[in-house]
Amino acid sequence: MSRICEITGKKVISGNNVSHSHAKTKRKFYPNLQTKKFFIPEEDKWITLKISTAGLRNINKKGISVCLKEAREQGFLTHD
């Protein structure tokens, strides 16, 4: 399974480790992903999502139905 948030689309990005002498080596920055189960009252079912903590805050703010609709429109949601 890839490390991509199914709500916000956040994914792994690359950057540099910078030492004291400013020698640079490649590294990766990983999103803070959590696996959570959510109940969708409109469909009367549970779904499991791999979401970032920022995505969890969006769900708390807007609601699961609105966030799922936006994620489908933007193509972030891989399953239905």
Beta strands, then each sheet from edge to edge (+ up, - down):
strand 1: 13-18
strand 2: 24-29
strand 3: 33-40
strand 4: 45-52
sheet 1: 1+ 2-
sheet 2: 3+ 4-
end
